């Protein structure tokens, strides 16, 4: 080898080494915890106009689910024109963020219930069928609304005859905000009902064919409150391994000026579980007007509840409480069983949903008052996890006004999928982001 060839080889190797180092640096930067996953639609962000025939509709994701068989992402919420009623709106995405055209032809679906309606939660059955739940309202009186779809997006006619089911609880206003599917295929919803004086928690259980399950409280429906003269509403639920049902929400005075966290546990037959806080109910005061939006169960059975703490003189903050299996606050969590914190100093923080990782870390999704998605991760003891994004917090900006309502964990790689909406003063679209853990 002559000197020129040797010099060229050294130069080539040095150039290759520099390129590799540069590539690795970029890869590390792109793969940083809390960063967007650039393999998801090229930039980590997806927006969808759900009703292509009516561009300019207002579309908002309320719930998301990951299909266990293939990792596809299903989103549910509502779509409406300002001059018309809202409808159930669903989309399904491939794992790369593209719309799945095997679902309803273009990945998008609108379901009408004949009134103002919204899908507030969604779940996927082991057989691939998709269940969405929420409410239908006519003249401001609502009923619980439920729909089941085959994997191709068509309504499942084996469910209640036409794929849709509405339920009236007592002739007054009622509806659902969350759903879960039991291992035996029964469907449990949680929400609210008007008792003639105020609102109560309402829990509904349906058989797999859409009929109310009469083994649950005799007629498939349970209602209960947290004291006379209070408005109570359930916003989420979880099902324990023993079949007991944890229901969370808030209890407030009749003027909605003073609210507390509210947690209840039901036996599988629908009766309040008196081994939980003696009467099956527990309320927690953060010293403010508090609301609850989500719950999740740890592997040890402890119950984590997420909401917001609000006062007239301070910014709204994220608020969490963790309960032992007997209903008492777990003081190993932040020393008191409770934690409230602002996402950034001086800014209001709006928590909406949470997940618990297999390692016990708690991931929260919501928004801040600059109207970006907000994601925070806590260690199991309640402190911010600074291995996530450097300080335990990250924001996602789509370029408009955004609000994150739902979060799901991808079981294949532990990434977070956050769903909500993005608004540009003229229209609102479904918005999804995928964030690296």
NUKOL-693113 format. One record per atom (N, C-alpha, C): z, x, y. Coordinates in steps of 0.1 Angstrom, whole numbers, padded with zeros to 4 digits, always signed. Example, Ala and Ser with C-alpha at 12.3 -4.5 7.8 and 13.67 -1.06 7.14 Angstrom:
# NUKOL-693113
+0078+0132-0057/+0078+0123-0045/+0078+0132-0033/+0071+0128-0022/+0071+0137-0011/+0079+0129+0000/
END
This chain:
# NUKOL-693113
+0000+0009-0012/+0000+0000+0000/+0000+0009+0012/-0010+0007+0021/-0010+0015+0033/+0000+0010+0044/+0001+0017+0055/+0011+0014+0065/+0008+0000+0071/-0005-0003+0073/-0008-0015+0080/-0005-0027+0071/-0008-0026+0058/-0004-0036+0048/+0011-0038+0047/+0018-0027+0047/+0033-0028+0046/+0039-0034+0059/+0033-0031+0071/+0038-0037+0083/+0035-0052+0083/+0023-0056+0079/+0020-0070+0078/+0029-0077+0069/+0033-0071+0057/+0041-0078+0048/+0055-0080+0054/+0060-0069+0060/+0074-0070+0067/+0073-0081+0077/+0063-0081+0086/+0061-0091+0096/+0061-0105+0091/+0053-0107+0080/+0052-0120+0073/+0065-0125+0068/+0072-0115+0061/+0086-0119+0056/+0095-0123+0067/+0095-0115+0078/+0104-0118+0089/+0101-0131+0095/+0088-0134+0097/+0084-0147+0102/+0088-0158+0093/+0086-0156+0080/+0090-0167+0070/+0105-0169+0071/+0113-0158+0072/+0128-0159+0073/+0132-0167+0085/+0125-0164+0097/+0128-0171+0109/+0125-0185+0108/+0113-0188+0102/+0109-0202+0100/+0119-0210+0091/+0124-0203+0080/+0134-0210+0071/+0147-0212+0079/+0151-0202+0086/+0164-0204+0094/+0162-0215+0104/+0151-0216+0111/+0149-0226+0120/+0148-0240+0113/+0142-0240+0102/+0141-0253+0094/+0154-0258+0090/+0162-0248+0085/+0176-0251+0080/+0184-0256+0092/+0183-0250+0103/+0191-0254+0115/+0187-0268+0119/+0174-0271+0119/+0170-0285+0122/+0175-0295+0112/+0174-0291+0099/+0178-0300+0088/+0193-0303+0090/+0201-0292+0092/+0215-0295+0094/+0218-0304+0106/+0211-0301+0117/+0213-0310+0129/+0209-0324+0126/+0198-0326+0118/+0194-0340+0115/+0203-0346+0106/+0209-0338+0097/+0218-0344+0087/+0233-0345+0090/+0235-0343+0103/+0249-0343+0108/+0256-0356+0106/+0268-0356+0102/+0276-0368+0100/+0276-0376+0113/+0273-0389+0112/+0273-0398+0123/+0259-0398+0130/+0250-0390+0125/+0236-0390+0131/+0228-0401+0124/+0217-0404+0130/+0207-0414+0125/+0200-0407+0113/+0197-0415+0103/+0189-0411+0091/+0174-0412+0095/+0168-0401+0097/+0154-0401+0102/+0144-0405+0091/+0148-0406+0079/+0140-0411+0068/+0139-0427+0069/+0147-0433+0077/+0147-0448+0078/+0138-0451+0090/+0126-0455+0087/+0115-0459+0096/+0112-0448+0107/+0115-0435+0103/+0111-0424+0112/+0121-0420+0122/+0130-0429+0126/+0139-0426+0137/+0153-0431+0134/+0155-0438+0122/+0168-0443+0119/+0170-0457+0124/+0160-0463+0131/+0162-0476+0138/+0150-0485+0134/+0154-0498+0131/+0144-0508+0128/+0147-0520+0137/+0136-0526+0143/+0138-0539+0150/+0127-0548+0144/+0131-0561+0143/+0122-0571+0137/+0122-0584+0145/+0110-0588+0149/+0108-0602+0155/+0107-0611+0142/+0117-0619+0140/+0117-0626+0127/+0106-0637+0126/+0104-0644+0137/+0094-0655+0137/+0081-0650+0144/+0072-0644+0137/+0060-0638+0143/+0052-0648+0149/+0052-0661+0145/+0044-0672+0151/+0049-0675+0165/+0062-0672+0168/+0068-0675+0181/+0074-0663+0187/+0066-0653+0191/+0072-0641+0197/+0080-0645+0209/+0092-0639+0211/+0101-0642+0222/+0112-0650+0217/+0113-0654+0204/+0125-0661+0200/+0137-0651+0200/+0148-0657+0200/+0161-0649+0200/+0166-0648+0186/+0166-0636+0181/+0170-0633+0167/+0182-0624+0166/+0192-0628+0158/+0204-0620+0157/+0208-0619+0143/+0211-0607+0138/+0217-0605+0124/+0232-0608+0125/+0237-0616+0115/+0251-0618+0114/+0257-0612+0101/+0248-0610+0091/+0253-0604+0079/+0242-0596+0072/+0246-0586+0064/+0237-0578+0056/+0243-0575+0043/+0234-0573+0033/+0238-0570+0019/+0228-0560+0014/+0232-0552+0005/+0224-0542-0003/+0222-0547-0017/+0209-0549-0021/+0206-0554-0034/+0210-0543-0044/+0219-0547-0054/+0224-0536-0063/+0213-0530-0072/+0202-0538-0075/+0193-0533-0085/+0183-0522-0079/+0180-0524-0066/+0169-0515-0061/+0173-0510-0047/+0184-0513-0041/+0188-0508-0028/+0182-0514-0016/+0173-0524-0018/+0167-0531-0007/+0178-0538+0002/+0175-0539+0014/+0185-0544+0024/+0180-0558+0028/+0190-0568+0027/+0188-0581+0030/+0196-0585+0043/+0190-0590+0053/+0197-0594+0065/+0196-0609+0067/+0207-0615+0073/+0207-0629+0076/+0213-0631+0090/+0208-0642+0096/+0214-0646+0109/+0207-0658+0114/+0203-0658+0127/+0197-0670+0132/+0185-0666+0141/+0176-0676+0143/+0165-0674+0152/+0163-0687+0160/+0161-0686+0173/+0159-0698+0181/+0151-0695+0194/+0145-0705+0199/+0139-0705+0213/+0150-0712+0222/+0151-0708+0234/+0161-0714+0243/+0160-0729+0244/+0148-0734+0242/+0146-0749+0243/+0147-0756+0230/+0150-0749+0219/+0150-0756+0205/+0162-0752+0198/+0164-0759+0186/+0175-0756+0177/+0173-0742+0170/+0184-0736+0166/+0184-0724+0159/+0182-0727+0144/+0177-0717+0136/+0175-0719+0122/+0180-0707+0115/+0183-0708+0102/+0186-0697+0093/+0174-0687+0094/+0177-0674+0095/+0167-0664+0096/+0171-0653+0086/+0161-0649+0077/+0164-0638+0068/+0152-0628+0068/+0156-0616+0065/+0146-0605+0064/+0150-0596+0052/+0140-0590+0046/+0143-0580+0035/+0135-0567+0038/+0142-0556+0036/+0136-0543+0039/+0136-0534+0027/+0125-0526+0026/+0125-0516+0016/+0135-0505+0020/+0138-0496+0011/+0148-0485+0014/+0144-0476+0025/+0131-0476+0028/+0126-0467+0039/+0126-0474+0053/+0130-0487+0053/+0131-0495+0065/+0119-0504+0068/+0109-0503+0060/+0097-0512+0062/+0101-0526+0056/+0094-0536+0062/+0096-0549+0057/+0090-0550+0043/+0098-0557+0035/+0094-0559+0021/+0085-0571+0019/+0072-0569+0018/+0062-0580+0017/+0062-0588+0004/+0070-0583-0005/+0072-0592-0017/+0082-0603-0015/+0088-0603-0003/+0098-0613+0001/+0091-0622+0011/+0088-0634+0007/+0082-0644+0016/+0069-0640+0022/+0062-0631+0016/+0049-0627+0020/+0048-0616+0031/+0058-0616+0040/+0058-0606+0051/+0072-0600+0053/+0082-0603+0044/+0095-0598+0046/+0104-0607+0055/+0099-0618+0061/+0106-0626+0070/+0106-0640+0066/+0117-0647+0069/+0119-0661+0064/+0127-0669+0074/+0122-0681+0077/+0130-0691+0085/+0132-0703+0076/+0145-0708+0076/+0149-0720+0069/+0155-0730+0078/+0149-0742+0079/+0154-0752+0088/+0163-0762+0080/+0174-0766+0087/+0183-0775+0081/+0183-0789+0089/+0174-0790+0098/+0173-0803+0106/+0183-0804+0117/+0189-0793+0122/+0198-0793+0133/+0199-0779+0138/+0209-0776+0146/+0212-0762+0150/+0219-0755+0139/+0214-0745+0134/+0220-0738+0122/+0220-0723+0123/+0229-0717+0116/+0230-0702+0116/+0235-0698+0103/+0229-0687+0097/+0234-0680+0086/+0244-0669+0090/+0256-0670+0087/+0266-0661+0092/+0270-0650+0082/+0266-0652+0069/+0269-0642+0059/+0258-0643+0048/+0257-0633+0040/+0247-0632+0029/+0253-0624+0017/+0249-0628+0005/+0252-0620-0007/+0241-0621-0017/+0240-0611-0025/+0230-0611-0036/+0237-0612-0049/+0232-0621-0057/+0237-0623-0071/+0232-0612-0080/+0239-0610-0091/+0234-0599-0101/+0220-0602-0106/+0216-0615-0106/+0202-0618-0111/+0192-0617-0100/+0196-0612-0088/+0187-0610-0077/+0185-0622-0068/+0191-0633-0071/+0190-0644-0062/+0199-0642-0050/+0195-0647-0038/+0201-0644-0025/+0208-0657-0020/+0220-0656-0016/+0228-0667-0011/+0231-0665+0004/+0228-0674+0012/+0232-0673+0027/+0240-0685+0030/+0250-0683+0039/+0260-0694+0042/+0262-0694+0057/+0265-0706+0063/+0269-0707+0077/+0271-0721+0080/+0264-0727+0090/+0267-0740+0094/+0254-0747+0099/+0255-0760+0100/+0244-0768+0106/+0251-0778+0115/+0246-0779+0127/+0253-0788+0137/+0243-0798+0143/+0248-0811+0144/+0240-0821+0151/+0250-0828+0161/+0245-0828+0174/+0254-0833+0184/+0268-0827+0185/+0267-0813+0182/+0279-0805+0183/+0290-0808+0172/+0286-0815+0162/+0294-0817+0150/+0288-0809+0139/+0295-0800+0133/+0289-0791+0123/+0294-0794+0109/+0285-0790+0099/+0288-0791+0085/+0286-0777+0079/+0292-0773+0069/+0289-0761+0062/+0275-0762+0056/+0268-0751+0057/+0254-0750+0052/+0253-0738+0043/+0246-0740+0032/+0244-0730+0022/+0230-0731+0016/+0224-0719+0014/+0210-0719+0008/+0210-0708-0002/+0202-0710-0013/+0200-0700-0022/+0185-0698-0024/+0181-0685-0025/+0167-0682-0026/+0164-0674-0039/+0153-0676-0044/+0148-0667-0055/+0145-0653-0049/+0143-0643-0057/+0141-0629-0053/+0128-0628-0044/+0119-0638-0046/+0107-0637-0038/+0108-0644-0024/+0119-0650-0021/+0122-0656-0009/+0120-0671-0009/+0115-0677-0020/+0114-0691-0020/+0127-0698-0023/+0130-0709-0017/+0142-0716-0020/+0143-0719-0035/+0155-0717-0040/+0158-0719-0055/+0161-0734-0058/+0151-0741-0064/+0153-0755-0066/+0163-0759-0076/+0168-0749-0084/+0179-0752-0093/+0192-0753-0086/+0192-0750-0073/+0204-0750-0065/+0204-0763-0057/+0212-0772-0061/+0214-0785-0053/+0201-0793-0052/+0191-0790-0061/+0179-0798-0061/+0168-0793-0052/+0172-0787-0040/+0161-0783-0031/+0165-0769-0025/+0175-0762-0030/+0178-0749-0026/+0188-0749-0014/+0191-0761-0009/+0200-0761+0003/+0212-0771+0000/+0223-0768+0007/+0235-0777+0005/+0243-0777+0018/+0246-0789+0022/+0255-0791+0033/+0268-0798+0028/+0279-0795+0034/+0292-0801+0030/+0300-0805+0043/+0304-0817+0043/+0313-0822+0053/+0327-0823+0048/+0336-0817+0056/+0350-0817+0052/+0358-0826+0061/+0360-0838+0057/+0368-0848+0064/+0362-0855+0075/+0349-0854+0077/+0342-0862+0087/+0341-0856+0100/+0348-0845+0102/+0348-0838+0115/+0340-0825+0115/+0343-0817+0125/+0336-0805+0127/+0340-0795+0117/+0331-0788+0109/+0335-0778+0100/+0323-0768+0098/+0326-0757+0092/+0315-0747+0090/+0321-0735+0083/+0312-0726+0079/+0315-0714+0072/+0311-0701+0079/+0319-0691+0078/+0316-0678+0085/+0314-0667+0075/+0318-0669+0062/+0318-0658+0053/+0316-0664+0039/+0311-0655+0030/+0309-0659+0016/+0311-0648+0006/+0315-0651-0006/+0315-0641-0017/+0311-0648-0029/+0306-0641-0039/+0302-0646-0052/+0312-0640-0062/+0318-0649-0069/+0327-0645-0080/+0320-0639-0092/+0326-0631-0100/+0319-0626-0112/+0313-0637-0121/+0319-0649-0121/+0314-0660-0129/+0303-0668-0123/+0299-0663-0111/+0287-0669-0104/+0291-0680-0094/+0304-0684-0094/+0308-0694-0084/+0308-0688-0070/+0306-0696-0060/+0304-0692-0046/+0315-0697-0038/+0322-0688-0031/+0334-0691-0022/+0330-0689-0008/+0333-0699+0001/+0330-0698+0015/+0344-0699+0022/+0345-0693+0034/+0356-0695+0043/+0351-0698+0057/+0359-0707+0064/+0355-0711+0077/+0366-0719+0084/+0361-0730+0090/+0371-0739+0097/+0368-0753+0095/+0378-0762+0098/+0376-0776+0098/+0385-0783+0108/+0380-0794+0114/+0388-0801+0124/+0396-0812+0117/+0409-0812+0119/+0418-0821+0111/+0421-0834+0119/+0415-0835+0131/+0418-0847+0139/+0426-0843+0152/+0433-0832+0151/+0442-0827+0162/+0438-0813+0166/+0436-0805+0156/+0433-0791+0158/+0425-0785+0147/+0422-0773+0147/+0414-0767+0136/+0423-0760+0126/+0419-0760+0113/+0425-0753+0102/+0415-0744+0095/+0421-0734+0088/+0413-0727+0078/+0407-0736+0068/+0395-0734+0064/+0389-0742+0053/+0382-0732+0043/+0385-0734+0030/+0379-0726+0020/+0372-0736+0010/+0359-0732+0006/+0351-0741-0002/+0347-0732-0015/+0346-0739-0026/+0341-0732-0038/+0331-0741-0045/+0319-0735-0048/+0308-0742-0054/+0305-0736-0067/+0301-0744-0076/+0295-0740-0089/+0282-0733-0087/+0277-0726-0097/+0264-0719-0096/+0252-0728-0093/+0254-0741-0096/+0243-0751-0094/+0243-0757-0080/+0253-0754-0072/+0255-0759-0058/+0264-0770-0057/+0269-0776-0068/+0279-0786-0067/+0293-0781-0064/+0301-0789-0057/+0315-0784-0054/+0323-0783-0067/+0331-0772-0068/+0338-0769-0080/+0352-0777-0080/+0353-0787-0088/+0365-0796-0087/+0377-0789-0094/+0375-0778-0100/+0387-0771-0106/+0394-0763-0094/+0388-0764-0083/+0394-0757-0071/+0400-0768-0062/+0413-0770-0063/+0420-0779-0055/+0416-0794-0057/+0409-0797-0068/+0406-0810-0072/+0393-0815-0067/+0388-0810-0055/+0375-0814-0050/+0367-0803-0045/+0371-0790-0047/+0363-0779-0042/+0366-0774-0028/+0375-0781-0021/+0378-0777-0007/+0393-0776-0005/+0397-0766+0003/+0411-0764+0006/+0412-0762+0021/+0422-0769+0028/+0425-0766+0042/+0439-0763+0044/+0443-0755+0053/+0457-0752+0057/+0457-0745+0070/+0469-0746+0077/+0470-0741+0090/+0482-0731+0091/+0485-0726+0103/+0495-0716+0105/+0506-0722+0115/+0507-0735+0115/+0517-0741+0123/+0511-0753+0131/+0519-0763+0134/+0515-0775+0141/+0510-0771+0155/+0500-0778+0159/+0495-0776+0173/+0488-0763+0175/+0482-0757+0165/+0475-0744+0166/+0461-0746+0161/+0452-0738+0168/+0438-0737+0163/+0437-0725+0153/+0433-0728+0141/+0432-0717+0131/+0418-0717+0126/+0412-0705+0124/+0398-0704+0119/+0397-0692+0110/+0392-0694+0098/+0389-0683+0089/+0376-0676+0092/+0375-0663+0092/+0363-0656+0096/+0358-0647+0084/+0366-0644+0074/+0362-0636+0063/+0371-0638+0051/+0366-0633+0040/+0374-0634+0027/+0371-0623+0018/+0379-0621+0008/+0377-0611-0002/+0383-0616-0015/+0378-0612-0026/+0383-0617-0039/+0389-0606-0047/+0401-0607-0051/+0408-0597-0058/+0403-0596-0073/+0406-0586-0080/+0402-0584-0094/+0408-0595-0103/+0420-0601-0099/+0427-0611-0106/+0422-0625-0102/+0412-0626-0094/+0406-0639-0090/+0413-0645-0078/+0424-0639-0073/+0430-0645-0061/+0421-0642-0049/+0422-0651-0039/+0413-0651-0028/+0420-0648-0015/+0417-0637-0009/+0423-0634+0004/+0414-0639+0015/+0420-0647+0024/+0413-0653+0035/+0419-0648+0049/+0411-0643+0058/+0416-0638+0071/+0409-0646+0082/+0416-0646+0094/+0410-0652+0106/+0420-0650+0117/+0421-0660+0125/+0431-0660+0136/+0437-0673+0138/+0449-0673+0144/+0456-0685+0148/+0460-0684+0162/+0457-0695+0170/+0459-0694+0184/+0465-0707+0189/+0470-0707+0202/+0474-0719+0208/+0462-0728+0211/+0465-0740+0215/+0454-0750+0217/+0445-0746+0229/+0449-0737+0238/+0441-0733+0249/+0434-0720+0246/+0436-0714+0234/+0430-0701+0230/+0435-0690+0239/+0447-0691+0245/+0452-0681+0254/+0460-0670+0246/+0465-0674+0234/+0474-0665+0227/+0470-0666+0212/+0464-0655+0207/+0460-0655+0193/+0466-0644+0185/+0468-0646+0172/+0473-0636+0163/+0464-0634+0151/+0465-0623+0145/+0459-0621+0132/+0465-0631+0122/+0457-0637+0113/+0462-0646+0103/+0456-0642+0090/+0464-0641+0080/+0460-0637+0066/+0466-0647+0056/+0459-0651+0046/+0464-0660+0036/+0459-0655+0022/+0466-0659+0012/+0461-0656-0002/+0462-0669-0010/+0451-0672-0017/+0451-0684-0026/+0450-0679-0040/+0457-0687-0049/+0455-0686-0063/+0441-0690-0067/+0436-0687-0079/+0422-0691-0083/+0420-0706-0083/+0431-0714-0084/+0430-0728-0084/+0430-0734-0070/+0431-0726-0060/+0431-0731-0046/+0444-0733-0039/+0455-0732-0047/+0468-0733-0041/+0472-0720-0034/+0480-0722-0023/+0485-0710-0016/+0494-0702-0026/+0493-0689-0026/+0500-0680-0034/+0513-0676-0028/+0524-0682-0033/+0537-0680-0027/+0543-0666-0030/+0536-0657-0038/+0541-0644-0040/+0536-0635-0028/+0528-0641-0019/+0523-0634-0007/+0530-0640+0005/+0539-0631+0010/+0546-0635+0022/+0554-0648+0021/+0558-0652+0009/+0567-0663+0005/+0559-0676+0005/+0551-0679+0015/+0544-0692+0015/+0528-0690+0015/+0524-0678+0012/+0509-0676+0011/+0503-0672+0024/+0510-0672+0035/+0505-0670+0048/+0512-0659+0056/+0505-0651+0064/+0511-0641+0072/+0504-0640+0085/+0511-0639+0096/+0504-0637+0109/+0510-0625+0116/+0502-0618+0124/+0506-0605+0130/+0502-0606+0145/+0511-0602+0153/+0509-0602+0168/+0508-0588+0173/+0497-0585+0180/+0495-0572+0186/+0499-0573+0201/+0506-0584+0205/+0510-0585+0219/+0499-0588+0229/+0489-0595+0224/+0478-0598+0232/+0471-0611+0226/+0459-0614+0231/+0451-0624+0225/+0442-0618+0215/+0446-0619+0202/+0440-0612+0192/+0431-0621+0183/+0420-0615+0178/+0411-0622+0170/+0407-0613+0158/+0404-0620+0147/+0401-0613+0134/+0387-0616+0130/+0379-0606+0125/+0365-0608+0121/+0362-0604+0107/+0370-0595+0101/+0366-0590+0088/+0378-0585+0080/+0376-0584+0067/+0386-0578+0058/+0379-0571+0047/+0387-0562+0041/+0382-0555+0029/+0394-0551+0021/+0393-0550+0008/+0404-0546-0001/+0402-0531-0006/+0413-0524-0005/+0414-0511-0011/+0414-0511-0026/+0412-0500-0032/+0412-0499-0047/+0426-0502-0052/+0437-0499-0044/+0450-0502-0048/+0455-0516-0045/+0446-0524-0040/+0449-0538-0037/+0454-0541-0023/+0457-0531-0015/+0461-0533-0001/+0449-0539+0007/+0453-0547+0017/+0444-0555+0024/+0442-0550+0038/+0430-0546+0042/+0427-0541+0056/+0420-0552+0063/+0425-0555+0075/+0420-0565+0084/+0416-0560+0097/+0404-0564+0102/+0399-0558+0114/+0397-0569+0124/+0400-0566+0137/+0398-0576+0148/+0397-0569+0161/+0401-0577+0171/+0401-0572+0185/+0414-0576+0192/+0418-0567+0200/+0430-0569+0209/+0425-0571+0223/+0429-0582+0230/+0424-0585+0243/+0436-0589+0252/+0436-0583+0264/+0445-0588+0275/+0436-0590+0287/+0442-0597+0297/+0434-0600+0309/+0434-0587+0318/+0442-0578+0315/+0444-0566+0324/+0439-0553+0318/+0436-0553+0305/+0431-0541+0298/+0418-0543+0291/+0411-0533+0288/+0398-0535+0281/+0401-0539+0266/+0392-0547+0261/+0393-0551+0247/+0392-0539+0238/+0400-0538+0228/+0401-0527+0219/+0399-0531+0204/+0395-0521+0196/+0395-0523+0181/+0409-0525+0177/+0412-0534+0167/+0425-0536+0162/+0424-0537+0147/+0433-0530+0140/+0434-0531+0125/+0448-0533+0121/+0450-0540+0110/+0463-0541+0103/+0461-0539+0088/+0470-0533+0081/+0469-0531+0067/+0482-0537+0061/+0480-0545+0050/+0491-0552+0044/+0492-0548+0029/+0505-0547+0025/+0507-0545+0011/+0504-0557+0003/+0504-0556-0010/+0499-0568-0019/+0509-0579-0018/+0521-0577-0013/+0531-0588-0011/+0530-0595+0003/+0521-0590+0011/+0519-0596+0024/+0526-0589+0036/+0534-0580+0033/+0541-0572+0043/+0532-0562+0049/+0534-0558+0062/+0527-0547+0068/+0529-0534+0061/+0519-0526+0059/+0520-0513+0052/+0523-0503+0062/+0535-0498+0063/+0539-0489+0074/+0534-0474+0071/+0527-0472+0060/+0521-0459+0057/+0508-0458+0065/+0504-0470+0071/+0492-0470+0079/+0496-0469+0094/+0493-0458+0100/+0496-0455+0114/+0511-0457+0118/+0520-0456+0107/+0534-0457+0110/+0540-0471+0112/+0531-0481+0115/+0536-0494+0117/+0528-0505+0109/+0517-0501+0103/+0509-0511+0097/+0498-0516+0106/+0498-0512+0119/+0489-0517+0129/+0483-0505+0137/+0471-0507+0141/+0465-0497+0150/+0455-0504+0159/+0456-0501+0172/+0446-0506+0182/+0441-0494+0190/+0428-0493+0192/+0423-0481+0200/+0410-0485+0207/+0407-0479+0218/+0395-0481+0225/+0385-0470+0220/+0372-0475+0220/+0362-0466+0215/+0360-0454+0225/+0361-0458+0238/+0360-0447+0248/+0369-0452+0260/+0375-0442+0267/+0384-0446+0278/+0378-0456+0288/+0385-0466+0291/+0381-0476+0301/+0370-0485+0297/+0365-0484+0285/+0354-0493+0280/+0360-0503+0270/+0355-0515+0271/+0359-0525+0261/+0351-0522+0248/+0359-0524+0237/+0353-0521+0224/+0354-0534+0215/+0343-0538+0209/+0343-0550+0202/+0340-0548+0187/+0351-0548+0179/+0349-0546+0165/+0344-0559+0158/+0335-0557+0148/+0329-0569+0141/+0331-0568+0126/+0330-0556+0120/+0329-0556+0105/+0334-0542+0101/+0338-0542+0088/+0343-0529+0082/+0340-0528+0067/+0340-0516+0063/+0339-0513+0048/+0349-0502+0045/+0353-0501+0033/+0362-0491+0028/+0354-0483+0018/+0354-0470+0020/+0347-0461+0011/+0355-0458-0001/+0348-0454-0012/+0356-0450-0024/+0367-0441-0022/+0366-0432-0012/+0377-0422-0009/+0388-0428+0000/+0387-0441+0003/+0397-0447+0011/+0395-0447+0026/+0385-0440+0031/+0382-0440+0045/+0377-0453+0049/+0380-0457+0062/+0377-0470+0067/+0366-0468+0078/+0355-0476+0076/+0344-0475+0086/+0342-0488+0093/+0342-0487+0106/+0342-0499+0115/+0329-0500+0122/+0323-0512+0123/+0311-0513+0132/+0313-0524+0142/+0307-0522+0153/+0308-0532+0164/+0300-0528+0176/+0305-0529+0188/+0298-0525+0200/+0308-0521+0211/+0302-0514+0221/+0310-0511+0233/+0304-0518+0245/+0311-0519+0256/+0306-0527+0267/+0294-0521+0275/+0289-0509+0271/+0276-0504+0275/+0265-0510+0267/+0269-0519+0257/+0260-0526+0248/+0251-0517+0240/+0259-0508+0232/+0253-0500+0221/+0261-0503+0208/+0254-0501+0197/+0262-0502+0184/+0273-0491+0185/+0284-0494+0179/+0295-0485+0179/+0300-0484+0164/+0302-0472+0159/+0307-0470+0146/+0318-0460+0146/+0329-0463+0140/+0341-0454+0139/+0345-0452+0125/+0351-0441+0122/+0356-0439+0108/+0370-0433+0109/+0379-0440+0101/+0393-0436+0101/+0397-0430+0087/+0406-0421+0087/+0412-0417+0075/+0421-0428+0069/+0424-0427+0057/+0432-0438+0051/+0445-0441+0057/+0451-0431+0064/+0463-0432+0071/+0462-0438+0084/+0450-0440+0089/+0448-0447+0102/+0443-0437+0113/+0443-0424+0112/+0439-0415+0122/+0423-0415+0122/+0418-0412+0134/+0403-0410+0134/+0399-0398+0126/+0388-0400+0118/+0383-0389+0109/+0373-0380+0117/+0378-0369+0121/+0370-0360+0130/+0359-0353+0122/+0358-0354+0109/+0347-0349+0102/+0335-0358+0104/+0337-0370+0110/+0326-0379+0113/+0322-0378+0127/+0310-0372+0130/+0305-0371+0143/+0314-0363+0153/+0323-0355+0147/+0331-0346+0156/+0344-0352+0161/+0344-0365+0163/+0356-0371+0169/+0359-0385+0162/+0351-0388+0151/+0354-0400+0144/+0346-0412+0149/+0337-0410+0159/+0330-0421+0166/+0316-0417+0169/+0307-0427+0168/+0293-0425+0172/+0288-0438+0178/+0278-0437+0186/+0271-0449+0192/+0256-0448+0188/+0250-0460+0188/+0235-0461+0185/+0229-0469+0196/+0219-0464+0202/+0212-0470+0213/+0197-0473+0209/+0193-0486+0210/+0179-0489+0207/+0171-0490+0220/+0177-0488+0232/+0170-0488+0244/+0171-0501+0252/+0179-0511+0246/+0182-0523+0253/+0197-0526+0253/+0201-0538+0252/+0215-0542+0250/+0217-0546+0236/+0226-0538+0229/+0227-0540+0215/+0242-0544+0211/+0243-0551+0200/+0256-0555+0195/+0255-0554+0180/+0265-0547+0174/+0265-0546+0159/+0275-0556+0153/+0270-0564+0144/+0278-0575+0138/+0282-0572+0123/+0274-0564+0116/+0277-0562+0102/+0274-0548+0097/+0281-0544+0087/+0279-0530+0081/+0280-0531+0066/+0271-0523+0060/+0271-0522+0045/+0270-0508+0041/+0276-0505+0029/+0275-0491+0024/+0265-0490+0013/+0255-0481+0015/+0246-0479+0004/+0252-0471-0008/+0253-0478-0019/+0260-0471-0030/+0253-0459-0035/+0240-0458-0033/+0233-0446-0039/+0236-0433-0032/+0239-0434-0019/+0241-0421-0011/+0252-0422-0001/+0259-0434+0000/+0270-0435+0009/+0267-0437+0024/+0254-0439+0027/+0250-0441+0041/+0254-0455+0045/+0255-0456+0059/+0259-0469+0065/+0247-0476+0071/+0245-0488+0067/+0235-0497+0074/+0242-0507+0083/+0239-0507+0096/+0245-0515+0105/+0235-0525+0110/+0239-0538+0111/+0229-0548+0116/+0235-0556+0127/+0226-0560+0136/+0230-0568+0148/+0217-0572+0155/+0217-0570+0168/+0205-0574+0176/+0204-0565+0188/+0192-0564+0193/+0188-0557+0205/+0181-0567+0215/+0185-0566+0227/+0181-0576+0237/+0175-0569+0250/+0163-0573+0255/+0157-0566+0266/+0156-0576+0278/+0164-0586+0279/+0164-0596+0290/+0153-0606+0288/+0145-0605+0279/+0134-0615+0276/+0135-0620+0262/+0139-0612+0252/+0139-0615+0238/+0150-0607+0231/+0154-0613+0220/+0164-0606+0211/+0158-0605+0197/+0158-0593+0192/+0153-0590+0178/+0164-0586+0169/+0162-0588+0156/+0170-0582+0146/+0170-0567+0148/+0181-0561+0146/+0182-0546+0148/+0190-0540+0136/+0185-0530+0130/+0192-0523+0119/+0192-0508+0122/+0203-0501+0120/+0203-0487+0121/+0209-0481+0108/+0205-0469+0104/+0211-0463+0092/+0217-0450+0097/+0230-0448+0094/+0238-0437+0099/+0243-0428+0087/+0242-0415+0089/+0246-0406+0079/+0261-0405+0078/+0267-0404+0066/+0281-0404+0065/+0287-0390+0067/
END
